[in-house]
Amino acid sequence: HKLDADVKKNLQKLQKPFSQPHTTHTLDSNSYEQAKKPSSCATSSVQALRFFDIDILRGAVDNQHAEKWIRCLQCKEEKETGYFPANKDGFQPDDDMYMCQPHATHKLDSRFFETETKASSPYASSDSHSPEESRTDGWNFGLVIANHQYHAEGFKDLLSSTEDFKLIVEAIGNCGKYDLSHMERRKKRRSAYDAGQGSDFEKRVTKNGFINTEDIADAVITYISNLKQTIKEHKKSEIDAFYFHYIGHGVHSNGQDCLIGTSGKATTIKTIQKEIEGLNAKKNFIVIDACREDTDNQHQLNAEHDSEYEPSVDKNFTMVYGAPSGWVAPDVPDKTLTCCIAEHLQTKKIIKVNEIHETLKKIWDKKQERVNYYPYVDINSSWNIEFP
């Protein structure tokens, strides 16, 4: 690797000396911890670069820009390209040479380095999403489906869903920092979400079938297919988090919890889980604000339902239900599961998944005139997973 002159200039401002006044080094094949120890800079074909303390690096530049510290010699002909991507711990000295392909090159960031060059992410292109557009500390995506009006026999229009949709979209988009741009089929996420009635966001997602959805399975499959394409375009194998939230009617039929489309078509929750599992997210949240009562009318399950499917235990699923199995969820403004979650997210407090139940319970107690039950939380993940 070669130390960049601009980087050296800024490092000197930190009054942290280089190991030796040499300019050309190569990354030691040992681990990061071993590599950051001072090593000999003898004039040989393999020389070691002394890494500076992570605390020093993070004090000079935030995580999302720490990638600019090292340049790969394979890209030495392109003087402004070939930098390694940062990870959440600061920077990444791993053997990620594949990032130096032309599709992933990027330049020095003028906000930190004194250059005239424009900043761009290794994931960015003119017509694609980038993690920095989505969230500064992760690649997190969300999908909200809300059904307000039903034309299926036995299912009334909902009183609380319109306001709940606005609350949860703005909470996870603005406070939880989830990227909802795929709901709109936009190339970039909004800097702030307004999901009220008549808003541009509401009009777009209604047109795309995420409000008053007839076929929930089809809507989810289409969304996830588009998101997978984005992941593929950026040559990523996983995303950091996925959040799915459903507001509408639900039933327990044929031994399955089902979400009901506006025309009465049933989609099993297992179908949703199976599709989400294919995203390979580090953590998954599924929130179902719907009834789970048994019904005398046995609904035909969606064609995509796989009776043999069971969620993988290593996919970190956290399920939150608006009612325990067999119960009816409330459809009263400001008394639903959705408004409780939104209220928590507005605090911007990060909690562990094993704290979700108690957190919601406290908010639920304040909102209900009479408490017959609490929202049900099913954790199929490490309890150290953070929410949201």
Secondary structure, 3 states (H helix, E strand, C coil): CECCHHHHHHHHHCCCCCCCCCCECECCCCCHHHHCCCCCCCCCCCCECCCCCHHHHHHHCCHHHHHHHCECHHHCCCCCCCECCCCCCCCCCCCCHHHHCHHHCCCCCCCCCCCCCCCCCCCCCCCCCCHHHHCCCCCEEEEEEECCCCCCCCCCCCCCHHHHHHHHHHHHHHHCCCECHHHHCCCCCCCCCCCCCCCHHHHHHHHCCCECCCCHHHHHHHHHHHHHHHHHHCCCCCEEEEEEEEECCEEEECCEEEEECCCCCEEEHHHHHHHHHCCCEEEEEEEEECCCCECCCCCCECCCCCCCCCCCCCCCEEEEECCCCCCCCCCCCCCCHHHHHHHHHHCCCCEEHHHHHHHHHHHHHHHCCCCCCCCEEEEECCCCCEEC
